[in-house]
């Protein structure tokens, strides 16, 4: 089995910063892309940012220039540095990973989410 555990969410004022972390563990041979999604109340879940093993990234237009996604040295961890936070960024943030298991099977895995609240 493969698990993703997120951390780093919390309460921040508008204009402030947070860094989210997500660590993958379990029967992992290789992790390809990892990403962050978010879902606000009454809205659909949306892609925030993704990063491939080679470092290539893609961002939602709404966060470009403010958020930065990165991978840890061991490549089993993904971070989301969030700067200049706005109230509209308030949402549950979910980690996602495309995993090849030790049995050479493909899995798409989701974390349980971490809540980001932006309020003065």
PEUR-V97322 format. One record per helix or strand of 2 or more residues. SS is the DSSP state (2 for helix, 1 for strand). FROM is the first residue (numbers start at 1). LEN is the number of residues. If there is no record, write none. Layout:
BEGIN
[[SS | FROM | LEN] [SS | FROM | LEN]]
END
This chain:
BEGIN
[[1 | 2 | 6] [1 | 10 | 3] [1 | 18 | 9] [1 | 28 | 12] [1 | 46 | 6] [1 | 57 | 3] [1 | 67 | 5] [1 | 77 | 6] [2 | 87 | 3] [1 | 91 | 11] [1 | 106 | 5] [1 | 114 | 5]]
END
